[in-house]
Each structure stands twice: as structure tokens, then as C-alpha cells.
Amino acid sequence: MGFTLSFNLLLLLTMVATSLLSLYHLSTTVNSRATSTIPPPDHNPLPDHLVRQLQTIRATINHLTRLHQKDPPPSRAAAESDLLLYSRLAPIASACHNHPELLNKYMNYTPFATCSFDSDSVAETLMLHGCHPLPRRRCFSKTPSKPINGLLSFDSNIMWSKYTCKSLSCLVSNQPDNGFNMSRESSAFTTFKTELDLPISQLLGIAKSGNSVLRLGIDIGGGTGTFAAKMKSYNVTIVTTTMNLNAPYNEVAALRGLVPMHVPLQQRLPVFDGVMDLVRCGHAVNRWIPVTMMEFLLFDVDRVLRGGGYLWLDRFFCRKEALDEVFAPLIDKLGYKRIKWATLDKKESKSGKDVYLTALLQKPVSR
């Protein structure tokens, strides 16, 4: 209440000051016209000191308005704490306007010189807040000083200064399930232990029995690209969308000979309509995405899938009641055929109310 009153009083004072300056300028202009009917060619209609004062007032009003807009409306309900994805339905690039400090930091560089040290983290923060695609810049990105042209030479080919861990062994110890342990990743997508598993051999068999061919695909939130690496051995090209999030997911995927796309979940998939045979949604696509944005994501997947293509939701997790009441009806809006639909309790859930869903769905050949 106190801030709003002070803001209104300050805004009123600036408006009064602007009016007084305008009257002063008008009176001086009238007097000058009375004394000289033909002004000199280089006469400035607005004195420099008035221009500076008006610019200062205008900047103050803009700054105060931006501060006032940052206060959340009292009637708006607070978002759930576990909805980690920064998403909103808004005009294109409006999210960039909502974070001028970050955008200014990202664009504050010296042209034709080395990019600032933290430009990558600032860029990813902007993207996660919905500011994408980012503007291009004219600076040189930093690269490892002594790269080694060897297979899986991670430590020498990654700029570790950007991350908390400074070596691959640190990542393996601290993030054992995040795709950095190559010995563990070698057995991924090859075994069947629970109903949630869909081995690649079974996936290819399903496609073959349905007279469908798997050639191209996208792995959304694919981490270090393990699924793409496995499918590569079957002559299937998979592009992985991944963010870094304080670990070199993009770099590791690239060092494995795969194509990582630095694309957030909010962004429209950068491929043409109806050209993909398969889209897999990994661990990144889960209940923490707002329902409305989840709906847009699924329909964007439908856009890129060809008729007869497959959507694979791999271990999507949510609350038990939310699956029946929210997410299953949301998925069914696509009108896809259920090839596989398996659920299992999420044992590591603290609340004990979460379930996993693995679903393989086939897009209709024609609408």
C-alpha cells in the first residue's frame, strides 16, 4: 500500500513537472516569435537543457512503471513450487522485454572480441525464461585451449570453468543417473525389466509389424544423447534437444558424434511439418510443465510427425489422480492409437502418490 501511494505521488509530480516545462517552452517560443518573425535556419525549436530534462523525466517514468509492473497482481494465484518451467502464453519475444537486465547483460559485449565469460549461462537463463530465439552477436566464443582429437576425450574438450564439476569423473560420482557414466549408458534401451521399459529391438519390431519405417526422429530432453547413440547403430538418425543446466550435456552429446540442439521445452521444434518418424519425450517432459504448455508441446510434436509416426512418452510421471483426470485426456486429444500404455508406482516419490507412464502412440495416417 505504501509503495503504491509513493509511486502514484512521484508519478503525479513528474507529470506536473512535464507540464510546467511544456508551458515554459511554449512561452519562450511565443516570445521568440514576437521578436523575430523569421528564425535563423539553424534555430533549435527545443533548447538543449529542456531536452535533457524531458529525457530524464521520461526515463524516470519508464523505470518506475517497470518496477510497478513487477509487483504480482493480488488476484493472481501463486504457481505451484514444482512447476519449474518458466512458460507463459504471450506475444513473440515479450519474455525478453520482461527481463531487460539479463538481456542487457547478454548484449553487453565488445564487438570482434572474445565473448564474456558468463555469456553461456546468461543465454541459457534467458531461454529458460522464455526469451528465445536470442539475438545474434559479433563476438568469439571461448574454446578449450588444448583439445584432443580422440574418441570420448571429455576432459580436454570441455570448458569446465562454466560448471561446478571440473571433470567427467566428478559428474559420474555426483550425477550417476544423468547420462555421464558411459559404462552404464551402454546397456540403456536394451533390456526389459519392468513394463515401463521399451527396448529398441521391441520398438523396431513394432514399427516393422505396422509396415512403418523409422529413419528420422527427435529426442526431446535427451540429456547426453544416449538414445540417439543407440539408434545410430540401427541406421536411424535422432536429433537431441538438451539444455546444460550446470552440466555439459550439449558438449558430451557432441563428443559422442551426435547432434545436440540447444532448445528449451517452450520453443517450437525447429523442423518442418510432417518429416519425423519418431519423437521421444524423455525425463525432462513431466508434471512440472504447466498443463497449457504441455498441450502446446504435444501439438507441436504432432506437427512434426508424419502420418503413421510414433510418439513415445518415456517414464512420464505425475500424481495418480492427475494422470486420469488431466494428462490422459490431454494425450487423447491427439487422437493417436495406443500401442503401449503402462503405468507403475514411482517408488522414490516422497509423497507416494506419483506414478510413471510409458506410452507409445501412433499418429493416424490421415486426418
Buried (B, 14 or more C-beta within 10 A) or exposed (E): EEEEEEBEEEBEEBEEBBEEBEEEBEEEBEEEEEEEEEEEEEEEEEEEEBEEBBEEBEEBBEEBEEEEEEEEEEEEEEEEEEBEBBBEEEEEEEBBEBBEEBBEBBEEBEEEEEBBEEBBEBBBBBBBBBBBEBEEBEBEEBEBEEEEEEEEBBBEBBBBEBBEBEEBEBBBEEBEEBBBBBEEBEEBBEEEEEEBBBBBEBBBEBBEEEEBEBEBBBBBBBBBBBBBBBBBEEEBBBBBBBBBEEBBBBBBBBBBEBEBBBBBBBBEBEBEEEBBBBBBBBBBBBBBBBEEBBBBBBEBBBBBBBEBBBBBBBBBBBBBEBBEEBBBEBBEEBEBEEBBBBBBEBEEBEEEEBBBBBBBBBBEEEE
